[in-house]
Amino acid sequence: MSHLHTYLDLAESLNNIWKYLKERVEILDRLEWKSLNLDRGIRKKQNPYQIIQL
């Protein structure tokens, strides 16, 4: 029985890690789109760090 419990804990941990990574990827995706949209034509005039403001 203890093996099953361990596997369930592991599965839950992996699921939480997956959710966390998925959220991070979505945030990065949005940032990338934002910077791409801002990038059109103003990249040379602007500090690259200003592009990543949310």
N, C-alpha and C positions, 0 to 999 in steps of 0.2 A: 504493500500500500504506500509505503514511503517513496518508492520510485515514482509512482503515478503523481504524487504530490510535487515532487521535484520537477517532473516534466511539465506539469501545469504552471509552476512558478517560472520555469524557463520560458515557456510559451508566452506567458504574460509579459515577462521582461522584454522578449524580442518584439512583441507587439507594441509595447511602449516605445522602444527604441525606433521602430519603424515609423510610428506616428510622429515622433519628434523629428526624425530626418525628413519625413514628408513635409512637415510644416516648414522646416528650414529651406527646403528646395523651393516651396511655393513662395516664400518670402524673397529668396534670391531671384526667382523668376520675375516677380513683380518689380524688384529693384532694377533688374536688367532691362525690362521693358521701359521702365521709367527713364533710365539713363539713355536708352536707345532713342526714345522720343525726344528727350532734351538735347541729345547729341546732334541732331540734324542741323548743321550749320552754325552751332554756337560753341562747339568743342574748343576751337582755337582761342576764343575769347575768355573762356571760363576755367577756373580752377577745377580740376577733376574731382576734388573732394566735395565740391558744392553739388555735384550731380547726384550724389547718393543720399541727399536729404529726403526724409520721408514726409 
